[in-house]
Amino acid sequence: MSAALPSVSGKASETYDVVVVGAGFAGMYMLHRLRKQGMTARVYEQGDGVGGTWYWNRYPGARCDVESMQYSYSFSDELQQEWDWSERYAPQPEILKYANHVADRFNLRPDIQFNTRVERAEFDESAGVWSVATSGGKTVTAKYVVLATGCLSNAKMPDIRGLDGFKGKVYHTGHWPHEAVDFTGQRVAVIGTGSSGIQSVPIIAEQASHLTVFQRTANFSIPARNAVLTEDERQRFREKYPEIRRFAREEARNGIYTDLPDRGALDDGDNERRAKYESRWSKGGLTFMSVYNNLALDKTANDTAADFVREKIAEIVKDPQTAKLLQPNNHPIGSKRICIDTDYFATFNRANVTLVDIKSSPIEEITANAVRAGDKDFEVDALVLATGFDAMTGSVAKIDIRGRNGQALNQKWAEGPKTYLGLMSAGFPNLFIITGPGSPSVLSNMIVSIEQHVDWIADCVAYMRNHGLQTMEADKDAEDKWVAHVNEVAYTTLYPQANSWYMGANVPGKPRIFMPYIGGVGPYRQICNDIAAKGYEGFVMAGAEQKRKVAASQ
Ligand code: NA7
């Protein structure tokens, strides 16, 4: 797939049309599309297998919060018709198996180099190509670089004094060992009560002799009501796939097929509203939040849903003091990613589970055998850090990316990520980001957003090839306007009211910017399509001829 060219140092170097960074769901589909249009591509993946976030997040209970029949590729009808999801919400091992199946079915592996990190990517202005250095010490060149690095793939270790000196085992949910971890008979601490903590706590509690959960912020969680999928249920979905996929792409705000609400929470009386919340609670899952159309917009409306969930927590958890601590009270429901769980709150009724509120009793340090909080030592044999990710920008920031005039992307993004459509950043020609900041990404069914970006990028590079174009980059003005728009739309909602990872608030020192685009998956797709139809409005495209002229006049 590659041609050997002499490099500056005289050693043979490989050259590709495209280097793709990451072999998760984005990188795999990108490779497939590029190959289909006859382009050469090399994918570099730091893990030793495909799957991205599902390769790393192997913690007990890890499961997707979007239903499996929808959290799957739609680009191949054969694939979606032949794959059998076993449960309503797929567990991590099954999603990983699916990723491996896709890699084999479309013969992707020959173009993926595993166990290889991209360390640096530098744009060579005179040649109009990227020079990409990998952890293997090799440098290759490519016309385009696509960052398929994932939004939740850079696990964040908490900065807690003494962590290094802990004598027991330390695990991070986002970087879990490949071999099974058995906590039977052990005293375990889980720090963090986001989605990963909430999914793993019930399972660890069943194994551990004692589990202590350290909670900084109580979180809203809805029962998953996970269940085995019957062949009948799968078949009903498969038959409706054309409409389900169309709706998810074009009409849904979050890329999920569901009933769209036509009224606000305050349009119903107390009894009717309660009945609707009850019905969604019994149904389970993320669609709890789409029962009304204003829960993300109006605080009074939001309070009705938040109160309902708080009441549920009080009903489930027997000890009133523990129940009170578990009731979220400092952010609107949904303004942090809502969690879905299996028996999370009920787990606190177990005699072997203790909840420690580290807001009132902060963790002071970790000693050789204990977590010290509020002047008390909680002795443990193992520590589980469910402390999340440096989301959306963390994995990009780990690569030393240099654009025009040697400008570092990290420098440009020091005050917060700046992109046009979440796809490109001005000053970094031919560098694309899949589900980057400024696009719906993490506010959506990721696979729907991944497919949209991959298709858009693949069409765009085909357009460039057909028009003899050499470079493309975001126009600074268009980018500034888009960044302002992303920000403006975010502040029409309740989302910025929470200290969430959407805002970068979980990483000390990270700028507080609402990173994803909240305008909705359907409208966003339309914007991207319109821009492409207008000859990529807001992007600057230049041909090889122009490049030579610029070079000659210097
Ligand atoms: P999250 O949702 O970022 O949750 C991380 C949790 O860890 C959250 O409760 C944090 O509290 C807590 N945290 C983070 N740092 C610390 C320190 N230093 N001390 C104590 N507690 C801490 O990550 P997840 O992995 O659970 O889920 C990420 C996404 O993956 C999820 O939204 C789904 O989309 C899938 P905080 O809330 O910041 O006070």
Boltz pocket constraint, residues with backbone or C-beta under 6 A from the ligand:
constraints:
  - pocket:
      binder: B
      contacts: [[A, 152], [A, 158], [A, 159], [A, 173], [A, 174], [A, 191], [A, 192], [A, 193], [A, 194], [A, 195], [A, 196], [A, 197], [A, 214], [A, 215], [A, 216], [A, 217], [A, 337], [A, 338], [A, 358], [A, 386], [A, 387], [A, 388], [A, 389], [A, 442], [A, 499], [A, 501], [A, 505], [A, 506]]
      max_distance: 6.0
